[in-house]
């Protein structure tokens, strides 16, 4: 299965509690944190919620 690399590029300060929870569920807590996830609907839905804070690349 194809995977995507998600990098947190923006600060979570001032974000809504839902956005903070989504970032934590993806395993990214600090700026510069990187995680590799499966490219499926559930992960893409989470990325959509915090799209303005992350950079997504295909692996």
C-alpha positions in Angstrom: 0.0 0.0 0.0 1.2 3.5 -0.8 2.4 5.6 2.1 2.6 9.4 2.7 5.0 11.4 4.8 3.4 14.0 7.0 5.5 16.9 8.5 4.2 19.4 11.0 5.2 22.8 9.7 3.0 25.1 11.7 2.5 25.7 15.4 -0.4 24.1 17.3 -0.6 27.2 19.5 -4.0 28.8 18.8 -5.4 25.8 17.1 -8.7 24.3 18.1 -8.8 21.3 20.5 -9.9 19.1 17.6 -6.9 20.1 15.5 -4.6 19.4 18.4 -6.2 16.0 18.9 -5.8 15.1 15.3 -2.1 16.1 15.3 -1.6 13.9 18.4 -3.4 11.0 16.8 -1.1 11.2 13.8 1.9 11.3 16.2 3.1 14.8 15.4 3.4 17.1 18.4 6.2 19.6 17.6 7.2 21.6 14.5 9.4 19.5 12.4 8.0 16.1 13.6 7.6 13.6 10.7 5.4 10.5 10.5 4.8 8.0 7.7 1.2 6.8 7.4 -0.8 4.6 5.1 -2.5 6.5 2.3 -6.1 5.7 3.1 -9.3 7.7 3.7 -9.1 7.9 7.4 -5.6 9.4 7.4 -6.4 11.8 4.5 -9.5 13.0 6.5 -7.2 13.8 9.4 -4.7 15.6 7.1 -7.6 17.7 5.7 -8.5 19.0 9.2 -4.9 20.3 9.7 -3.9 20.9 6.1 -2.8 24.4 6.9 -0.3 23.1 9.4 1.3 20.2 7.6 3.3 19.3 4.5 2.4 16.0 2.8 4.6 14.0 0.4 4.3 10.6 -1.3 6.8 8.0 -0.2 
